[in-house]
Amino acid sequence: MKNEKVLRIITIIALVFSLFQAIRWIVSYFQIKFNLNNPLIPSTLVDYVRFPIYLLFPIFFGIAKVCYGFIIKKEYKPKIVLPIFGILVLYFFFGADVYQCIQTFNPYNS
């Protein structure tokens, strides 16, 4: 019973964090186009900046969807919830490194 409460709290934290990240990436997706309206900036720069969003948004949206499903069903599987939480904690601390790693294989890099 106590284990289930802890897993529920961890799942809620993972859901909130992943939703905030998904919203952050979708807002920045649309914001980039409006911030880069200078004619001196190449048009491919928008795609270069948006490339990490193409990878990170679906990941965070998928994590949020999985966590939401666990909360609705009230079924918390520790073999799934704990690794998801671990990945989110690692992303919290090393998010900039993940972003830089994604940028290394950006196809829009010139």
C-alpha positions in Angstrom: 0.0 0.0 0.0 2.8 2.4 0.9 4.7 1.4 -2.2 1.7 2.2 -4.3 1.4 5.7 -2.8 5.1 6.4 -3.5 4.7 5.2 -7.1 1.6 7.4 -7.5 3.5 10.5 -6.4 6.4 9.7 -8.7 4.0 9.2 -11.6 2.3 12.5 -10.9 5.7 14.3 -10.7 6.7 12.6 -14.0 3.5 13.6 -15.6 3.7 17.3 -14.6 7.4 17.5 -15.6 6.9 15.9 -19.0 3.8 18.1 -19.7 5.8 21.2 -18.9 8.6 20.1 -21.1 6.2 19.2 -24.0 4.5 22.5 -23.7 7.9 24.3 -23.5 9.0 22.6 -26.8 5.7 23.2 -28.6 5.8 26.9 -27.6 9.4 27.3 -28.7 8.5 25.6 -32.0 6.1 28.4 -32.9 8.1 31.1 -31.2 11.3 30.4 -33.3 9.5 31.4 -36.6 8.5 34.8 -35.1 11.9 35.6 -33.6 13.8 34.9 -36.9 12.0 37.3 -39.3 15.2 39.2 -40.3 15.9 39.0 -44.0 19.6 38.6 -43.3 19.0 35.3 -41.5 19.0 32.2 -43.8 15.7 30.4 -44.1 17.3 27.1 -43.2 18.3 28.4 -39.8 14.7 27.9 -38.7 14.9 24.2 -39.5 18.3 24.0 -37.8 16.9 25.4 -34.5 13.7 23.3 -34.7 15.4 20.0 -35.3 15.8 19.0 -31.6 12.1 19.8 -31.1 11.2 17.1 -33.6 12.8 14.6 -31.3 12.2 16.0 -27.8 8.5 16.9 -28.1 7.3 13.4 -29.0 9.4 11.8 -26.3 7.9 14.1 -23.6 4.4 13.8 -25.0 4.7 10.0 -25.0 6.0 10.0 -21.4 3.1 12.2 -20.4 0.6 10.0 -22.1 2.0 6.8 -20.4 1.9 8.5 -17.0 -1.6 9.8 -17.6 -2.7 6.3 -18.5 -1.2 4.9 -15.3 -3.0 7.6 -13.2 -6.3 7.0 -14.8 -6.1 3.2 -14.5 -4.6 3.5 -10.9 -2.1 0.8 -12.0 1.5 1.8 -11.3 4.1 -0.6 -12.7 7.4 0.0 -10.9 9.3 -1.5 -13.9 8.0 1.3 -16.1 7.4 4.2 -13.7 10.9 4.2 -12.1 12.9 4.1 -15.3 10.7 6.9 -16.7 11.3 8.9 -13.5 15.1 8.2 -13.7 15.2 9.4 -17.3 13.4 12.6 -16.4 15.7 13.3 -13.5 18.7 12.8 -15.8 17.2 15.1 -18.3 16.6 17.7 -15.6 20.3 17.7 -14.7 21.7 17.1 -18.2 19.2 18.7 -20.5 21.7 21.0 -22.2 24.0 18.1 -22.9 21.1 16.1 -24.5 20.3 19.2 -26.6 23.9 19.5 -27.7 24.1 15.8 -28.5 21.0 16.1 -30.7 22.5 19.1 -32.5 25.6 17.0 -33.4 23.6 14.9 -35.8 21.4 17.7 -37.0 20.9 17.3 -40.8 20.4 21.0 -41.3 23.9 21.7 -40.0 25.9 23.5 -42.7 
